[in-house]
Amino acid sequence: MTATHGPLVIVLDAFSKGANSRQAASRISGLSQDVVDAAVDHLVRTRRLSVLPLAADCAATGCGGCAIARAGKGCPVDTS
């Protein structure tokens, strides 16, 4: 018998693999957008997943001021 993972574990895994949005989590996990939305809502409500606000603009002098940088997640924006 093979153990299967439910959508909550699959969505968490998608974010650990680099998903940075619900759409990316759907694409990486192969789950429908509705399932991902429901899973993310539940995971945020139960504090197993945090939502970080995105900066409106990146500083011309470089990274470091937005919530993502402060959380130590690195910058997902390609500034090249």
C-alpha positions in Angstrom: 0.0 0.0 0.0 1.3 3.4 -1.0 0.8 6.4 1.3 -0.7 9.4 -0.5 -0.4 13.0 0.6 -3.4 15.3 0.8 -3.7 18.7 -0.8 -2.4 20.6 2.2 0.9 18.7 2.2 1.2 19.0 -1.6 0.6 22.7 -1.5 3.2 23.2 1.3 5.6 21.1 -0.8 5.0 23.3 -3.8 5.9 26.4 -1.9 9.0 24.7 -0.5 10.0 23.9 -4.1 9.9 27.6 -5.0 6.3 28.5 -5.7 5.9 32.2 -4.9 2.2 32.6 -5.8 -1.0 30.5 -5.7 -0.8 30.2 -9.5 2.8 28.8 -9.3 1.7 26.4 -6.5 -1.1 25.1 -8.8 1.4 24.7 -11.7 4.1 22.9 -9.5 1.6 20.7 -7.6 -0.7 19.8 -10.5 -3.7 20.7 -8.3 -6.5 22.8 -9.6 -6.6 26.5 -8.7 -9.7 26.0 -6.5 -8.0 23.3 -4.5 -4.8 25.4 -4.1 -6.8 28.5 -3.0 -8.7 26.5 -0.4 -5.5 24.9 0.9 -3.7 28.2 1.1 -6.6 29.8 2.9 -6.6 27.0 5.4 -2.8 27.0 5.9 -2.8 30.7 6.4 -5.7 30.5 8.9 -3.9 27.8 10.9 -0.6 29.7 10.7 1.3 26.9 8.8 1.9 29.3 5.9 2.5 33.1 6.0 1.6 35.6 3.4 4.3 38.3 2.9 3.3 41.7 1.4 5.3 42.5 -1.8 7.1 45.8 -2.1 5.6 48.2 -4.7 9.0 49.1 -5.9 12.5 47.8 -5.4 15.1 50.3 -4.2 17.5 51.4 -6.9 20.4 50.9 -4.4 19.6 47.2 -4.1 17.6 44.7 -2.1 16.9 44.6 1.6 13.9 46.8 2.4 11.0 44.6 1.5 9.2 42.0 3.7 10.7 39.1 1.6 14.3 40.3 2.1 13.7 40.9 5.8 12.4 37.4 6.1 15.6 36.1 4.6 13.9 34.6 1.6 16.0 36.3 -1.1 14.7 38.5 -3.8 12.5 37.0 -6.5 12.7 40.1 -8.7 15.1 40.0 -11.6 16.7 43.5 -11.6 19.2 42.8 -14.4 
